[in-house]
Amino acid sequence: MCRWLAYSGSSVPIEALVYRPENSLVVQSLRARMGAEPTNGDGFGVGWYGTAPTPGLFRSPAPAWNDLNLRELAAQISSPLYFAHVRASSGTPVQQTNCHPFRHGQWLWMHNGRLAGFTAMKRDLLLAVDPELFATIEGSTDSEVFFHLALTLGLTEDPPGAVARAVGLIEGTARRHGIPAPVQMTVATTDGRTVWAFRYSSDGHSRTLFHSTDVSTLRHQHPENPVLRQLSDETRIVVSEPLGDLRGAWREVPESTSITVRGGVEELRPFAPA
């Protein structure tokens, strides 16, 4: 459905993860190893934090592997926290406003998965969005509506709680419409300081999600690896699938789990709808 990564650590060029690794995000846009579809060519996006009060955003409906502007920007922009996403549409149009990440103020959001039966639930879900937020929905995806439901339900004050409440609202709406197993998700969101990521599905068979292990240990184990020399000890990466086959570099996020990353510290907790 999609592939994404969330990076937090020392300031590095976006290309360090989007282009350079053996199984970089651009490689995954052509031939993902673990995705529901091998090709994720229905657009891409990157969101990064720099000197401005809100994050930068560059999105395009073009395939990531064929966009020269992405290659130029990724080589020039360095950031201590950025999101990147390659899209495989689940039915909504291929257009710029449907590309992830989505932005609201200082917040970014991206999603891999889908809300089954979204067309039948769409009116009810849109009516649950705070009227003050409704006008900021620009595209037609279930992912952007999901983001706005989380914002409505307190994302800026309590991200894990808001996502749990949004999932609960979606599942409750689906039950009223007779839709089984509506939620399939790995989601990442950030305020520019902390990254929260979630792995959950209504049927308990979620899309893959991994987080990186301690960089200092990896650097000791693999002194020959040039990428590891660029990364600070507090670096953490959350990904849809590993960026390479480096032994010991990745751990799978368990089913129905959230992960919080800030300042090189990560915390995993059980996740359930509220």
Contacts in CASP RR format, 6 or more apart in sequence:
PFRMAT RR
TARGET T0000
AUTHOR 0000-0000-0000
METHOD contacts of the structure
MODEL  1
MCRWLAYSGSSVPIEALVYRPENSLVVQSLRARMGAEPTNGDGFGVGWYG
TAPTPGLFRSPAPAWNDLNLRELAAQISSPLYFAHVRASSGTPVQQTNCH
PFRHGQWLWMHNGRLAGFTAMKRDLLLAVDPELFATIEGSTDSEVFFHLA
LTLGLTEDPPGAVARAVGLIEGTARRHGIPAPVQMTVATTDGRTVWAFRY
SSDGHSRTLFHSTDVSTLRHQHPENPVLRQLSDETRIVVSEPLGDLRGAW
REVPESTSITVRGGVEELRPFAPA
1 35 0 8 1.000
1 36 0 8 1.000
1 37 0 8 1.000
1 88 0 8 1.000
1 90 0 8 1.000
1 112 0 8 1.000
1 113 0 8 1.000
1 114 0 8 1.000
1 184 0 8 1.000
1 207 0 8 1.000
2 40 0 8 1.000
2 85 0 8 1.000
2 86 0 8 1.000
2 87 0 8 1.000
2 88 0 8 1.000
2 100 0 8 1.000
2 110 0 8 1.000
2 111 0 8 1.000
2 112 0 8 1.000
2 113 0 8 1.000
2 240 0 8 1.000
3 25 0 8 1.000
3 28 0 8 1.000
3 29 0 8 1.000
3 32 0 8 1.000
3 35 0 8 1.000
3 40 0 8 1.000
3 85 0 8 1.000
3 86 0 8 1.000
3 112 0 8 1.000
3 240 0 8 1.000
3 241 0 8 1.000
4 25 0 8 1.000
4 83 0 8 1.000
4 84 0 8 1.000
4 85 0 8 1.000
4 86 0 8 1.000
4 100 0 8 1.000
4 110 0 8 1.000
4 112 0 8 1.000
4 186 0 8 1.000
4 188 0 8 1.000
4 239 0 8 1.000
4 240 0 8 1.000
5 17 0 8 1.000
5 18 0 8 1.000
5 25 0 8 1.000
5 83 0 8 1.000
5 84 0 8 1.000
5 237 0 8 1.000
5 238 0 8 1.000
5 239 0 8 1.000
5 240 0 8 1.000
5 243 0 8 1.000
6 82 0 8 1.000
6 83 0 8 1.000
6 110 0 8 1.000
6 188 0 8 1.000
6 190 0 8 1.000
6 195 0 8 1.000
6 197 0 8 1.000
6 237 0 8 1.000
6 238 0 8 1.000
6 239 0 8 1.000
6 261 0 8 1.000
7 17 0 8 1.000
7 79 0 8 1.000
7 81 0 8 1.000
7 82 0 8 1.000
7 83 0 8 1.000
7 84 0 8 1.000
7 235 0 8 1.000
7 236 0 8 1.000
7 237 0 8 1.000
8 80 0 8 1.000
8 81 0 8 1.000
8 195 0 8 1.000
8 234 0 8 1.000
8 235 0 8 1.000
8 236 0 8 1.000
8 237 0 8 1.000
8 261 0 8 1.000
8 262 0 8 1.000
8 263 0 8 1.000
8 264 0 8 1.000
9 80 0 8 1.000
9 81 0 8 1.000
9 231 0 8 1.000
9 232 0 8 1.000
9 234 0 8 1.000
9 235 0 8 1.000
9 236 0 8 1.000
9 263 0 8 1.000
9 264 0 8 1.000
10 80 0 8 1.000
10 230 0 8 1.000
10 231 0 8 1.000
10 232 0 8 1.000
10 234 0 8 1.000
10 235 0 8 1.000
11 78 0 8 1.000
11 79 0 8 1.000
11 80 0 8 1.000
12 78 0 8 1.000
12 79 0 8 1.000
12 230 0 8 1.000
12 231 0 8 1.000
13 74 0 8 1.000
13 75 0 8 1.000
13 76 0 8 1.000
13 77 0 8 1.000
13 78 0 8 1.000
14 46 0 8 1.000
14 48 0 8 1.000
14 73 0 8 1.000
14 74 0 8 1.000
14 75 0 8 1.000
14 77 0 8 1.000
14 78 0 8 1.000
14 79 0 8 1.000
14 82 0 8 1.000
14 84 0 8 1.000
15 71 0 8 1.000
15 74 0 8 1.000
15 75 0 8 1.000
16 227 0 8 1.000
16 230 0 8 1.000
17 24 0 8 1.000
17 25 0 8 1.000
17 84 0 8 1.000
17 237 0 8 1.000
17 243 0 8 1.000
18 24 0 8 1.000
18 25 0 8 1.000
18 26 0 8 1.000
18 46 0 8 1.000
18 64 0 8 1.000
18 70 0 8 1.000
18 74 0 8 1.000
18 84 0 8 1.000
19 25 0 8 1.000
19 26 0 8 1.000
19 71 0 8 1.000
19 74 0 8 1.000
20 227 0 8 1.000
21 27 0 8 1.000
21 227 0 8 1.000
21 243 0 8 1.000
21 244 0 8 1.000
22 243 0 8 1.000
22 244 0 8 1.000
22 245 0 8 1.000
23 33 0 8 1.000
23 241 0 8 1.000
23 242 0 8 1.000
23 243 0 8 1.000
23 244 0 8 1.000
23 245 0 8 1.000
24 243 0 8 1.000
25 64 0 8 1.000
25 84 0 8 1.000
25 86 0 8 1.000
25 243 0 8 1.000
26 64 0 8 1.000
26 65 0 8 1.000
26 86 0 8 1.000
28 40 0 8 1.000
28 86 0 8 1.000
28 240 0 8 1.000
28 241 0 8 1.000
29 39 0 8 1.000
29 40 0 8 1.000
29 41 0 8 1.000
29 44 0 8 1.000
29 63 0 8 1.000
29 64 0 8 1.000
29 65 0 8 1.000
29 86 0 8 1.000
30 38 0 8 1.000
30 39 0 8 1.000
30 65 0 8 1.000
31 38 0 8 1.000
31 39 0 8 1.000
32 38 0 8 1.000
32 39 0 8 1.000
32 40 0 8 1.000
32 240 0 8 1.000
32 241 0 8 1.000
33 241 0 8 1.000
34 208 0 8 1.000
34 240 0 8 1.000
34 241 0 8 1.000
35 207 0 8 1.000
35 208 0 8 1.000
35 240 0 8 1.000
35 241 0 8 1.000
36 88 0 8 1.000
36 113 0 8 1.000
36 207 0 8 1.000
37 88 0 8 1.000
39 88 0 8 1.000
40 64 0 8 1.000
40 86 0 8 1.000
40 87 0 8 1.000
40 88 0 8 1.000
41 63 0 8 1.000
41 64 0 8 1.000
41 65 0 8 1.000
41 86 0 8 1.000
41 87 0 8 1.000
41 88 0 8 1.000
42 61 0 8 1.000
42 63 0 8 1.000
42 87 0 8 1.000
42 88 0 8 1.000
42 89 0 8 1.000
42 94 0 8 1.000
43 59 0 8 1.000
43 60 0 8 1.000
43 61 0 8 1.000
43 62 0 8 1.000
43 63 0 8 1.000
43 64 0 8 1.000
43 86 0 8 1.000
43 87 0 8 1.000
43 94 0 8 1.000
43 99 0 8 1.000
44 59 0 8 1.000
44 60 0 8 1.000
44 62 0 8 1.000
44 63 0 8 1.000
44 64 0 8 1.000
44 67 0 8 1.000
44 70 0 8 1.000
44 84 0 8 1.000
44 85 0 8 1.000
44 86 0 8 1.000
44 87 0 8 1.000
44 99 0 8 1.000
45 57 0 8 1.000
45 58 0 8 1.000
45 59 0 8 1.000
45 60 0 8 1.000
45 64 0 8 1.000
45 84 0 8 1.000
45 85 0 8 1.000
45 86 0 8 1.000
45 99 0 8 1.000
45 100 0 8 1.000
45 101 0 8 1.000
46 57 0 8 1.000
46 58 0 8 1.000
46 59 0 8 1.000
46 70 0 8 1.000
46 73 0 8 1.000
46 74 0 8 1.000
46 82 0 8 1.000
46 83 0 8 1.000
46 84 0 8 1.000
46 85 0 8 1.000
46 101 0 8 1.000
47 55 0 8 1.000
47 56 0 8 1.000
47 57 0 8 1.000
47 58 0 8 1.000
47 82 0 8 1.000
47 83 0 8 1.000
47 84 0 8 1.000
47 101 0 8 1.000
47 103 0 8 1.000
47 108 0 8 1.000
48 55 0 8 1.000
48 56 0 8 1.000
48 77 0 8 1.000
48 79 0 8 1.000
48 81 0 8 1.000
48 82 0 8 1.000
48 83 0 8 1.000
49 55 0 8 1.000
49 56 0 8 1.000
49 79 0 8 1.000
49 80 0 8 1.000
49 81 0 8 1.000
49 82 0 8 1.000
49 192 0 8 1.000
50 56 0 8 1.000
50 79 0 8 1.000
53 106 0 8 1.000
54 103 0 8 1.000
54 105 0 8 1.000
54 106 0 8 1.000
55 103 0 8 1.000
55 106 0 8 1.000
55 108 0 8 1.000
55 192 0 8 1.000
56 103 0 8 1.000
57 101 0 8 1.000
57 103 0 8 1.000
57 108 0 8 1.000
58 69 0 8 1.000
58 70 0 8 1.000
58 73 0 8 1.000
59 96 0 8 1.000
59 99 0 8 1.000
59 100 0 8 1.000
59 101 0 8 1.000
60 67 0 8 1.000
60 69 0 8 1.000
60 70 0 8 1.000
60 96 0 8 1.000
60 99 0 8 1.000
61 94 0 8 1.000
61 95 0 8 1.000
61 96 0 8 1.000
61 98 0 8 1.000
61 99 0 8 1.000
64 70 0 8 1.000
64 86 0 8 1.000
81 190 0 8 1.000
81 192 0 8 1.000
81 193 0 8 1.000
81 195 0 8 1.000
83 100 0 8 1.000
83 101 0 8 1.000
83 108 0 8 1.000
83 110 0 8 1.000
83 188 0 8 1.000
83 190 0 8 1.000
85 99 0 8 1.000
85 100 0 8 1.000
85 101 0 8 1.000
85 110 0 8 1.000
87 94 0 8 1.000
87 98 0 8 1.000
87 99 0 8 1.000
87 100 0 8 1.000
89 98 0 8 1.000
90 113 0 8 1.000
90 114 0 8 1.000
90 142 0 8 1.000
92 98 0 8 1.000
92 139 0 8 1.000
92 140 0 8 1.000
92 141 0 8 1.000
92 142 0 8 1.000
93 140 0 8 1.000
95 139 0 8 1.000
97 138 0 8 1.000
97 139 0 8 1.000
97 140 0 8 1.000
98 139 0 8 1.000
98 140 0 8 1.000
98 141 0 8 1.000
98 144 0 8 1.000
100 109 0 8 1.000
100 110 0 8 1.000
100 111 0 8 1.000
100 143 0 8 1.000
101 108 0 8 1.000
101 109 0 8 1.000
101 110 0 8 1.000
102 108 0 8 1.000
102 109 0 8 1.000
102 110 0 8 1.000
102 143 0 8 1.000
102 144 0 8 1.000
102 147 0 8 1.000
103 109 0 8 1.000
104 133 0 8 1.000
104 136 0 8 1.000
104 147 0 8 1.000
104 148 0 8 1.000
104 151 0 8 1.000
106 191 0 8 1.000
106 192 0 8 1.000
107 151 0 8 1.000
107 155 0 8 1.000
107 156 0 8 1.000
107 189 0 8 1.000
107 190 0 8 1.000
107 191 0 8 1.000
108 188 0 8 1.000
108 189 0 8 1.000
108 190 0 8 1.000
108 192 0 8 1.000
109 143 0 8 1.000
109 147 0 8 1.000
109 150 0 8 1.000
109 187 0 8 1.000
109 188 0 8 1.000
109 189 0 8 1.000
110 143 0 8 1.000
110 187 0 8 1.000
110 188 0 8 1.000
110 189 0 8 1.000
111 143 0 8 1.000
111 146 0 8 1.000
111 147 0 8 1.000
111 185 0 8 1.000
111 186 0 8 1.000
111 187 0 8 1.000
112 185 0 8 1.000
112 186 0 8 1.000
112 187 0 8 1.000
112 207 0 8 1.000
112 240 0 8 1.000
113 143 0 8 1.000
113 184 0 8 1.000
113 185 0 8 1.000
113 186 0 8 1.000
113 207 0 8 1.000
114 142 0 8 1.000
114 184 0 8 1.000
115 121 0 8 1.000
115 142 0 8 1.000
115 145 0 8 1.000
115 146 0 8 1.000
115 170 0 8 1.000
115 182 0 8 1.000
115 183 0 8 1.000
115 184 0 8 1.000
116 174 0 8 1.000
116 179 0 8 1.000
116 180 0 8 1.000
116 181 0 8 1.000
116 182 0 8 1.000
116 183 0 8 1.000
116 184 0 8 1.000
117 174 0 8 1.000
117 177 0 8 1.000
117 179 0 8 1.000
117 182 0 8 1.000
118 125 0 8 1.000
118 142 0 8 1.000
118 145 0 8 1.000
120 177 0 8 1.000
120 179 0 8 1.000
121 170 0 8 1.000
121 173 0 8 1.000
121 174 0 8 1.000
121 177 0 8 1.000
121 179 0 8 1.000
121 182 0 8 1.000
122 142 0 8 1.000
122 145 0 8 1.000
124 173 0 8 1.000
124 176 0 8 1.000
124 177 0 8 1.000
125 145 0 8 1.000
125 149 0 8 1.000
125 169 0 8 1.000
125 170 0 8 1.000
125 173 0 8 1.000
126 134 0 8 1.000
126 137 0 8 1.000
126 145 0 8 1.000
128 149 0 8 1.000
128 152 0 8 1.000
128 169 0 8 1.000
128 173 0 8 1.000
129 137 0 8 1.000
129 145 0 8 1.000
129 148 0 8 1.000
129 149 0 8 1.000
129 152 0 8 1.000
130 148 0 8 1.000
130 151 0 8 1.000
130 152 0 8 1.000
133 148 0 8 1.000
133 151 0 8 1.000
133 152 0 8 1.000
134 148 0 8 1.000
136 148 0 8 1.000
137 144 0 8 1.000
137 145 0 8 1.000
137 148 0 8 1.000
138 144 0 8 1.000
146 166 0 8 1.000
146 170 0 8 1.000
146 185 0 8 1.000
146 187 0 8 1.000
147 189 0 8 1.000
149 166 0 8 1.000
149 169 0 8 1.000
149 170 0 8 1.000
150 159 0 8 1.000
150 162 0 8 1.000
150 163 0 8 1.000
150 165 0 8 1.000
150 166 0 8 1.000
150 189 0 8 1.000
151 162 0 8 1.000
152 166 0 8 1.000
153 161 0 8 1.000
153 162 0 8 1.000
153 165 0 8 1.000
153 166 0 8 1.000
153 169 0 8 1.000
154 161 0 8 1.000
154 162 0 8 1.000
154 165 0 8 1.000
155 162 0 8 1.000
155 163 0 8 1.000
155 189 0 8 1.000
156 191 0 8 1.000
159 189 0 8 1.000
159 191 0 8 1.000
159 194 0 8 1.000
159 196 0 8 1.000
160 196 0 8 1.000
160 198 0 8 1.000
160 258 0 8 1.000
160 260 0 8 1.000
160 269 0 8 1.000
160 271 0 8 1.000
161 274 0 8 1.000
163 187 0 8 1.000
163 189 0 8 1.000
163 196 0 8 1.000
163 198 0 8 1.000
163 258 0 8 1.000
163 271 0 8 1.000
164 271 0 8 1.000
164 272 0 8 1.000
164 273 0 8 1.000
164 274 0 8 1.000
165 273 0 8 1.000
165 274 0 8 1.000
167 183 0 8 1.000
167 185 0 8 1.000
167 200 0 8 1.000
167 273 0 8 1.000
167 274 0 8 1.000
168 273 0 8 1.000
168 274 0 8 1.000
170 182 0 8 1.000
170 183 0 8 1.000
171 182 0 8 1.000
171 183 0 8 1.000
171 202 0 8 1.000
171 273 0 8 1.000
173 182 0 8 1.000
174 180 0 8 1.000
174 182 0 8 1.000
174 183 0 8 1.000
174 202 0 8 1.000
180 202 0 8 1.000
180 203 0 8 1.000
181 201 0 8 1.000
181 202 0 8 1.000
181 203 0 8 1.000
182 202 0 8 1.000
183 200 0 8 1.000
183 201 0 8 1.000
183 202 0 8 1.000
183 273 0 8 1.000
184 201 0 8 1.000
184 202 0 8 1.000
184 203 0 8 1.000
184 206 0 8 1.000
184 207 0 8 1.000
185 198 0 8 1.000
185 199 0 8 1.000
185 200 0 8 1.000
185 201 0 8 1.000
185 206 0 8 1.000
185 207 0 8 1.000
186 197 0 8 1.000
186 198 0 8 1.000
186 199 0 8 1.000
186 206 0 8 1.000
186 207 0 8 1.000
186 208 0 8 1.000
186 209 0 8 1.000
186 240 0 8 1.000
187 197 0 8 1.000
187 198 0 8 1.000
188 195 0 8 1.000
188 196 0 8 1.000
188 197 0 8 1.000
188 198 0 8 1.000
188 238 0 8 1.000
189 195 0 8 1.000
189 196 0 8 1.000
189 197 0 8 1.000
190 196 0 8 1.000
193 262 0 8 1.000
194 260 0 8 1.000
194 261 0 8 1.000
194 262 0 8 1.000
195 236 0 8 1.000
195 238 0 8 1.000
195 260 0 8 1.000
195 261 0 8 1.000
195 262 0 8 1.000
196 258 0 8 1.000
196 259 0 8 1.000
196 260 0 8 1.000
196 261 0 8 1.000
197 209 0 8 1.000
197 211 0 8 1.000
197 238 0 8 1.000
197 253 0 8 1.000
197 258 0 8 1.000
197 259 0 8 1.000
197 261 0 8 1.000
198 257 0 8 1.000
198 258 0 8 1.000
198 259 0 8 1.000
198 271 0 8 1.000
199 206 0 8 1.000
199 207 0 8 1.000
199 209 0 8 1.000
199 253 0 8 1.000
199 254 0 8 1.000
199 255 0 8 1.000
199 256 0 8 1.000
199 257 0 8 1.000
199 258 0 8 1.000
199 271 0 8 1.000
200 206 0 8 1.000
200 255 0 8 1.000
200 256 0 8 1.000
200 257 0 8 1.000
200 271 0 8 1.000
200 272 0 8 1.000
200 273 0 8 1.000
201 207 0 8 1.000
204 255 0 8 1.000
204 256 0 8 1.000
206 255 0 8 1.000
206 256 0 8 1.000
207 240 0 8 1.000
208 240 0 8 1.000
208 241 0 8 1.000
208 252 0 8 1.000
209 238 0 8 1.000
209 239 0 8 1.000
209 240 0 8 1.000
209 252 0 8 1.000
209 253 0 8 1.000
210 238 0 8 1.000
210 239 0 8 1.000
210 240 0 8 1.000
210 241 0 8 1.000
210 242 0 8 1.000
210 250 0 8 1.000
210 251 0 8 1.000
210 252 0 8 1.000
210 253 0 8 1.000
211 236 0 8 1.000
211 237 0 8 1.000
211 238 0 8 1.000
211 239 0 8 1.000
211 250 0 8 1.000
211 251 0 8 1.000
211 253 0 8 1.000
211 259 0 8 1.000
211 261 0 8 1.000
211 266 0 8 1.000
212 235 0 8 1.000
212 236 0 8 1.000
212 237 0 8 1.000
212 238 0 8 1.000
212 239 0 8 1.000
212 249 0 8 1.000
212 250 0 8 1.000
212 251 0 8 1.000
213 248 0 8 1.000
213 249 0 8 1.000
213 250 0 8 1.000
213 251 0 8 1.000
214 233 0 8 1.000
215 228 0 8 1.000
215 231 0 8 1.000
215 232 0 8 1.000
215 233 0 8 1.000
215 234 0 8 1.000
215 235 0 8 1.000
216 233 0 8 1.000
218 225 0 8 1.000
218 228 0 8 1.000
218 246 0 8 1.000
218 248 0 8 1.000
218 249 0 8 1.000
219 225 0 8 1.000
219 228 0 8 1.000
219 229 0 8 1.000
219 231 0 8 1.000
221 247 0 8 1.000
221 248 0 8 1.000
222 228 0 8 1.000
222 246 0 8 1.000
222 247 0 8 1.000
225 246 0 8 1.000
233 264 0 8 1.000
234 263 0 8 1.000
234 264 0 8 1.000
235 264 0 8 1.000
236 261 0 8 1.000
236 263 0 8 1.000
236 264 0 8 1.000
236 266 0 8 1.000
237 243 0 8 1.000
238 253 0 8 1.000
238 259 0 8 1.000
238 261 0 8 1.000
239 250 0 8 1.000
242 249 0 8 1.000
242 250 0 8 1.000
244 250 0 8 1.000
253 259 0 8 1.000
253 268 0 8 1.000
254 268 0 8 1.000
256 270 0 8 1.000
256 271 0 8 1.000
256 272 0 8 1.000
257 268 0 8 1.000
257 269 0 8 1.000
257 270 0 8 1.000
257 271 0 8 1.000
258 268 0 8 1.000
258 269 0 8 1.000
258 270 0 8 1.000
258 271 0 8 1.000
259 266 0 8 1.000
259 267 0 8 1.000
259 268 0 8 1.000
259 269 0 8 1.000
260 266 0 8 1.000
260 267 0 8 1.000
260 269 0 8 1.000
END
